[in-house]
Amino acid sequence: MSKKVLFVGESWTATVTEVKGFNSFSASKYETGLGWIDKAIEKAGYEFVYMPSHIAADQFPFTMEELKEYACVVLSDVGADTLLIPTETFTMGKRFPNRCSLLKDYVLEGGSLLMIGGYMTFNGIGGQGKWWATPVQDVLPVQLLTCDDRMEHCEGVSAQTEASEHPVLKGITGEWPPVLGYNKSILKEGAELVATICGDPFIAFGTYGEGRSGIFSSDCSPHWAPREFCDWEGYDVLFGNMIDYLVKSNVRASTVLGSLLAE
């Protein structure tokens, strides 16, 4: 079994213009939201393979063979357009395989997918995430909204567990630290609801074909996930458990299916 986790997104560039009287100048910087999620996944025993958004546009796998090198694919704060519009499609009108369709097929054929919330996942700021309009929606445990789905809570709101005996919550004790926002969605019929936030899905899972997918509707780094949440002793446990649950459940499902077919 592959122990590689492909983590896509959590990167951005920013340009700032400073005006100093008559004169002005611009400065730019590149940042990522790493430092917590990567360590949590590695601590769980997986190889963390990072693909920032600007790299994913052209280097995210175009074939099932490439995609199946990974035990799990994680989408975090990266919009669907990044996969739908490779550079040569935009600049030269060149055709490529639809990688959102590929992700759906990857799950159906036994892969694991986790979507983490943010300004560019789910539907995101101004509706720019637009995952609801892709085949990925078919293999998510929640129905994504078709509008700006951000729920900003600068006062902080905490998740509530809905299935205390669920494997993903093993080792999680006490109250959850607050987060400062999340993406609102609607739980699909038959999905596993593990935790809610303000009555909306916070952590949920679903089985599709031979694979499984999950959602964590807030962020894994600031600003929605403040330092209080990122430095929480349950952070590593929670994200490690989620990856384990997705990957190991899929391995068991594939083994059972293989046994049935052999008979």
N, C-alpha and C positions, 0 to 999 in steps of 0.2 A: 504493500500500500504506500502510495506517495505521502510524504510528510511535508510537502510544500504548500504554502498558502500564498496565493497571489493577491496582494493588497493593492487596489487601484484607487488613486485620488489623493485627498488630503494634501494638496499642494496648491500654491497660488503665487502670483507675482503682483506687486503693488507699486504704483508710480505716484510720487508725491511732488507737488509743485509748491515751492516756498517763495512767497513774495516779500521782498525786503525793500520797501520804499520803491524807488525807480526800477530796481533790478529784481530779477527772479531766476530761479533755476529749478530743474527737476532732478529727482533722485529715484532710483528703483531698487527693489529688493525682492528676493525669492525666499519663500518660507514654506514649511510643511507643518502638519499637525502631529508629527511623530514625537516619540519620546516616552509614550505611555502604551499605546496599542501595540506597537512592535515588540516591546519588552514583554507584554502580557502573552502574546502569541508564541514568542520564543520560549517563554517560561513554561508554556504548556507542552513543549517538546516539538514544535513545528519549525520548519525553515521559513522565515519571513522573506518573501520576495516582493520588493517594493517597485511599483510602477506609477510614478507621479502622473498627473493628468496630461501634461504636455507631451510626455513620452507615450502614454497609452493611445493617443490619437493614431499613431502609426505602428506601434509595437505590440498592442494587445493582440492576442492570438486571432488569426483568421481561419484556423482549421481546428477541427475537433481533436485531432491527434495532438496538437500543441496544447490545447486547453486541458486535455485529460492528464497532462503532466502534473496538474495541481489537484490536491485533495479538496481544496475549497477556494472559491473566488470571493473576495470581499470588495464591495463597492462602497466607497465612503466619500461623500461630498464631491462627486463627479457626475456631470450631466450626461444624459443619453447621447447628446450630439457629439460628444467626444468619441464615441464608438461609431456613430452613424455617419460622420463626415471626416474620413481620413484626409490628410493634406492634399493628396493628388486628386481626390474626388472634388474638393473645393476649388483647387487651382486649375485642374486640367479636365475635369469632368470624367475621370476614370472610374470604372465600375469595380466594386469590391464586394465580397460576401458581407451580408448583414450580420454583424457580430452580436446584435441583440437577439436575433433569431438563433444564433449559435449558442448563446448563453442559455436560452430556453431548452434547446436540445441537449445541452450539457447536463442540465438538471434532470431532464427526463431519462437520460441514459445513465444516471447514477451519480452525477456530480453534486457538489454542495455549494450553495450560494447564500451569502449574508449581505444584506443591505443595511448600512449604518446611516443615520439621518444627517442632515446638514442643509446648507443653502443650495446645493445642486443635486441632492438625491431626493427620493420620493418625487414631489413635484417642485419643491424649492421656491426660492425667491422669484417673484414675478412669473412663476410657472415655468422657469427655464430648465428645470431638471427633466421634465417631460417623460419620465419612465413609464407613466400610465399609458402612453401612446405606442409602446413597444411590446414585443412578444414577452419581454421579461415580466410584465404584469401578470401573465398567465401562470407563472410559477412562483408568485409571492403569496404569503399567507394573508395579506391585506389588500383591499381595494384602494389604490391611490386616488387622491382627489385630482380634479382637473383645473384647480385654481391654485393660487399661492397658498400653500398648506402650512406655512410656518406659524407656530404658536409661541410667541415671545413672552417669557416670564422673567423679567429682571428681578422680581422678588424671590424667585426660586420656588420650584415645585418638586415634590418627591414622588417616586414610583411606589405603587402598591402591589404586592404579590397577589396573584390570583390562583396559583397552583403551588403551594408551599412544598410539596413533595417532588416537584419536577427536578430531574437531574441537573438542569442548568442552575438551579438555586442551591445546590449542595455546597456547603461551606460558607454560605452568605447568611450573616446574622445581624440582628439589630435593624435600626432604621437606615434607609438609603439616603445618602447625601443628596441635596437638591441639585437639579439641573436648571438651566436658564432658558430652555426652550426645547421644542421638538417638532416633528412633522406629524400633522394630524392625518389619520387614515381610518378605514373601516374594516373590521375583522371579517374575513371570509368565512362562510359556513364550513364547518369541519376543521378549521384551523385550531392549533393549540395556543391558547392565550396564557402566557406565563406571568406577565405583569402589565399593569395599566398605569397611565399617568393622566390625571384630570379626566378619568373615565375613558380615555382613548388607548388604543394598543401601544404598549411600550416595548415589550418583547413578545414575539409570536413566531410560531413555526408551522410549516405545512409540508406534506409529502406529495410529490408530483412525479408520476411514473416511477422510476427506480431511485430517484433522488429526493433531496430535502432542501428546503430553503428557510431562512429566518430573517427577521427584521429587529433592529434596535433603533427606535425612532428618534433618539436624541443623538448628540455628537459623541465622539470618543476623545475630543480635545477641546480646549477653549475656542469660541466663547460659551457655547451651550453647555459644555462639560467643564465647569470651573475647576480650579486646582483642588478644591475640596473634594470633588468627585474623582478626579484623576489620581489623586494621592490616597484615596480611600483604600483600605486594606482589602476590600472586596472587589476592587477593579480588576486585578489580574485574574482572580478566581472566576469572576463572572464571564469575562471575554474568553478565557481558556475553556470554561465549561461550554460556552456556546459553540466554539469551533469543534470541540470534542463531540458534542451532541450531534451536530450536523454531519461530521465525517464518519463517526463510528456507527451511527444509525444507518447511513447509506451503505457502509460496508456489510452490516448485518443483512440489510434488505437484499443486496446483490448476492450474498452467499445463499440466502434462502431461495431466491429466484433461480439461481444456478442449480441448486439441488432439485428443485421442482422440475426444471427443464431436463435435467439428467434422467429423471424417472420416466 
